[in-house]
Amino acid sequence: GHGQLPPPQNVTLLSKDFDMILTWTPGDGSPPNVTYTVRYESQERLDKWMKVPHCKNTHRTSCNLTCVLPSLFVKVRARVKAASGQSRSPWAESQFKNYYLDVELAPPVLHVNVKENKIHVNASFPLATCVESMSWMYDLNLWEAGSDDKKQYEGVFRKNTVSIDATALRGNYCLSARSSFQNIGFKHSKFSQPVCVLLNHKG
């Protein structure tokens, strides 16, 4: 028989920045030219391991499963094995995860445009196409630089622009936003880096 390779280690299904990603590290003593193949199983169909075409014989040590999943509402787990020449490793498995319940959010990127005493703000999210239809929202804060008094705009649908009347605002104002998502409770990302704009300054 052909020699066995050590199985991949630290096989982890991570929900990160709106994506579901399988990560792993090479097994101890793996040769340098190892390739990996990933399969996944959903709790709807246990013992039926499905192939992942874009993660077959890959040199990478991660595999994005987001848009491969048959349902974003069902627990899945994944497994990975190593190959080198004629040698194969045993499969190594991850724990079960559910995209809908376990999703981790990244802060949105803010686009700020000041026109005729109005601040127009919209947010873009690093979303995979298969999850765009879910009801992502964002919360926006506006404050005068140096002040702790923040005006909040909560639960804005992600494609909607927030328009703020800036007629009465003078000076340096900052905006920051976080992604939010409601499943069983509310989930939030961290707030984005502030974007600051000078309003109604003379000169």
C-alpha positions as CSV (number, residue, x, y, z in Angstrom):
1,G,0.0,0.0,0.0
2,H,1.0,3.6,-0.4
3,G,2.3,5.6,2.6
4,Q,-0.2,7.6,4.6
5,L,0.2,11.3,5.0
6,P,-0.6,13.0,8.3
7,P,-4.1,14.4,8.3
8,P,-4.6,18.2,8.3
9,Q,-4.8,19.8,11.7
10,N,-6.9,22.6,13.4
11,V,-9.8,22.0,10.9
12,T,-12.2,24.9,11.8
13,L,-15.4,26.1,10.2
14,L,-15.3,29.9,10.7
15,S,-18.0,32.4,10.1
16,K,-16.0,35.5,9.3
17,D,-16.9,38.8,7.7
18,F,-20.2,37.5,6.3
19,D,-18.6,34.3,4.9
20,M,-18.4,30.7,6.0
21,I,-14.8,29.5,5.6
22,L,-13.1,26.2,6.4
23,T,-9.5,26.6,7.5
24,W,-6.8,24.1,8.4
25,T,-3.1,23.8,8.9
26,P,-0.8,21.1,7.3
27,G,-0.3,17.9,9.3
28,D,3.0,17.6,11.2
29,G,5.7,16.5,8.9
30,S,3.7,17.1,5.7
31,P,5.8,17.3,2.5
32,P,5.8,20.8,0.8
33,N,3.8,19.9,-2.3
34,V,0.6,18.7,-0.6
35,T,-2.8,19.4,-2.1
36,Y,-6.1,19.3,-0.2
37,T,-9.7,18.2,-1.0
38,V,-12.7,19.4,0.9
39,R,-16.2,18.0,1.3
40,Y,-19.2,19.1,3.4
41,E,-22.2,17.4,5.0
42,S,-25.4,19.1,6.1
43,Q,-27.6,18.0,9.0
44,E,-30.4,17.5,6.6
45,R,-28.5,14.7,4.9
46,L,-26.0,13.1,7.3
47,D,-23.5,10.7,5.9
48,K,-23.8,12.3,2.5
49,W,-20.5,14.1,1.9
50,M,-20.8,16.6,-0.9
51,K,-17.9,17.6,-3.2
52,V,-16.7,21.2,-3.4
53,P,-15.4,21.6,-6.9
54,H,-13.4,24.8,-6.3
55,C,-11.6,23.1,-3.3
56,K,-10.4,19.9,-5.0
57,N,-6.6,19.4,-5.2
58,T,-6.0,22.9,-3.9
59,H,-2.7,24.1,-2.5
60,R,-4.6,26.6,-0.2
61,T,-5.3,25.9,3.4
62,S,-8.8,27.5,3.4
63,C,-12.0,27.0,1.4
64,N,-14.9,29.4,1.1
65,L,-18.1,27.4,1.5
66,T,-20.6,30.3,1.7
67,C,-22.4,29.9,-1.7
68,V,-21.9,26.1,-1.8
69,L,-24.1,25.5,1.2
70,P,-27.5,24.0,0.3
71,S,-29.2,26.2,3.0
72,L,-28.0,29.1,5.1
73,F,-30.3,27.9,7.9
74,V,-29.0,24.3,8.4
75,K,-26.0,23.2,10.3
76,V,-23.1,21.9,8.2
77,R,-19.7,20.6,8.8
78,A,-16.8,20.0,6.5
79,R,-13.8,17.7,6.2
80,V,-10.5,17.9,4.4
81,K,-7.8,15.4,3.4
82,A,-4.3,15.8,2.1
83,A,-2.6,14.2,-0.9
84,S,0.9,14.1,-2.2
85,G,1.9,11.9,-5.2
86,Q,0.2,8.5,-4.5
87,S,-0.1,9.2,-0.7
88,R,-3.3,10.2,1.0
89,S,-4.1,11.3,4.5
90,P,-7.2,10.3,6.5
91,W,-10.1,12.9,6.5
92,A,-10.1,15.5,9.3
93,E,-13.4,17.0,10.3
94,S,-14.6,20.3,11.6
95,Q,-17.4,21.0,14.1
96,F,-21.0,21.9,12.9
97,K,-21.8,25.5,12.2
98,N,-25.0,27.3,11.0
99,Y,-24.4,30.3,8.8
100,Y,-27.6,32.1,9.9
101,L,-27.0,31.7,13.6
102,D,-23.2,31.9,13.7
103,V,-22.5,34.6,11.0
104,E,-19.9,37.2,12.1
105,L,-20.3,40.6,10.6
106,A,-17.6,43.0,9.3
107,P,-18.1,46.8,9.5
108,P,-19.5,48.4,6.4
109,V,-17.5,50.8,4.3
110,L,-19.1,54.3,4.3
111,H,-19.5,56.5,1.3
112,V,-20.1,60.1,2.3
113,N,-21.2,62.9,0.0
114,V,-22.0,66.4,1.1
115,K,-24.2,68.4,-1.3
116,E,-26.1,71.7,-0.6
117,N,-26.4,71.3,3.1
118,K,-27.2,67.7,3.1
119,I,-24.9,64.8,4.0
120,H,-25.7,61.6,2.0
121,V,-24.3,58.4,3.5
122,N,-24.6,54.9,2.2
123,A,-22.8,51.8,3.3
124,S,-21.4,48.9,1.3
125,F,-21.0,45.4,2.7
126,P,-18.5,42.7,1.6
127,L,-21.4,40.2,0.8
128,A,-21.3,37.1,-1.3
129,T,-24.0,37.1,-3.9
130,C,-25.9,34.2,-2.3
131,V,-26.5,36.1,0.9
132,E,-27.3,39.5,-0.5
133,S,-31.0,38.9,-0.2
134,M,-30.9,38.5,3.6
135,S,-32.0,41.5,5.6
136,W,-28.7,43.2,6.4
137,M,-29.0,46.6,8.1
138,Y,-26.6,49.2,9.4
139,D,-26.6,51.6,12.4
140,L,-25.0,55.0,11.8
141,N,-23.6,57.5,14.3
142,L,-23.0,61.2,13.6
143,W,-21.1,63.5,16.0
144,E,-19.1,66.6,16.2
145,A,-15.4,65.8,16.3
146,G,-14.3,65.9,20.0
147,S,-17.8,65.5,21.3
148,D,-19.3,62.4,22.9
149,D,-22.9,63.4,21.9
150,K,-23.8,61.0,19.1
151,K,-26.9,61.2,16.9
152,Q,-27.9,57.6,16.0
153,Y,-29.7,56.3,13.0
154,E,-30.6,52.7,13.6
155,G,-31.8,49.8,11.5
156,V,-31.2,51.3,8.0
157,F,-31.7,48.8,5.3
158,R,-28.3,48.2,3.7
159,K,-29.1,49.6,0.3
160,N,-30.7,52.7,1.6
161,T,-29.0,56.1,1.8
162,V,-29.3,58.2,4.9
163,S,-29.7,61.9,4.2
164,I,-28.9,64.3,7.0
165,D,-29.9,67.9,7.0
166,A,-26.6,69.8,7.8
167,T,-28.0,73.3,7.5
168,A,-27.5,73.9,11.2
169,L,-24.2,72.1,11.5
170,R,-20.9,73.9,11.5
171,G,-17.4,72.5,11.9
172,N,-15.9,69.0,11.7
173,Y,-18.4,66.1,11.9
174,C,-17.7,62.4,11.9
175,L,-19.6,59.4,10.9
176,S,-19.2,55.8,11.7
177,A,-21.4,52.7,11.1
178,R,-21.7,49.1,12.1
179,S,-23.4,46.2,10.3
180,S,-26.4,44.7,12.1
181,F,-28.4,41.6,11.5
182,Q,-31.4,40.1,13.3
183,N,-31.7,36.4,13.7
184,I,-32.6,35.2,17.2
185,G,-31.3,38.4,18.8
186,F,-29.5,41.3,17.1
187,K,-25.9,40.8,16.0
188,H,-23.6,43.7,15.3
189,S,-20.2,44.2,13.8
190,K,-17.6,46.6,15.3
191,F,-18.0,50.2,14.2
192,S,-16.2,51.3,11.1
193,Q,-13.3,53.8,11.2
194,P,-14.8,57.3,11.4
195,V,-15.1,59.4,8.2
196,C,-15.0,63.1,9.0
197,V,-16.3,66.1,6.9
198,L,-16.0,69.8,7.3
199,L,-19.5,71.4,7.1
200,N,-20.5,75.0,6.3
201,H,-17.1,76.4,6.9
202,K,-16.5,79.9,5.5
203,G,-13.4,80.7,3.5
